[in-house]
Amino acid sequence: MKTTLATMMTLLAASTAFAASGAESEGNGLLVTLFLGIGALIVVCQMLPGLALFGSMVRGLFSGKDVESRN
């Protein structure tokens, strides 16, 4: 039992050394940057009409006029 426990402890302690590969990342490529840029552009273009609607809703809530229903 002690030898099994000692073997398992040795393998667990050495597993962190095996996890380090030493490979360095060279950063993002051009296609990744373009993909993220187009995604951000889509989000911004979808936000502009939403902000315009939100602004008109707030302006309608705080306007002094009473609007009657057409029903």
Beta strands, then each sheet from edge to edge (+ up, - down):
end
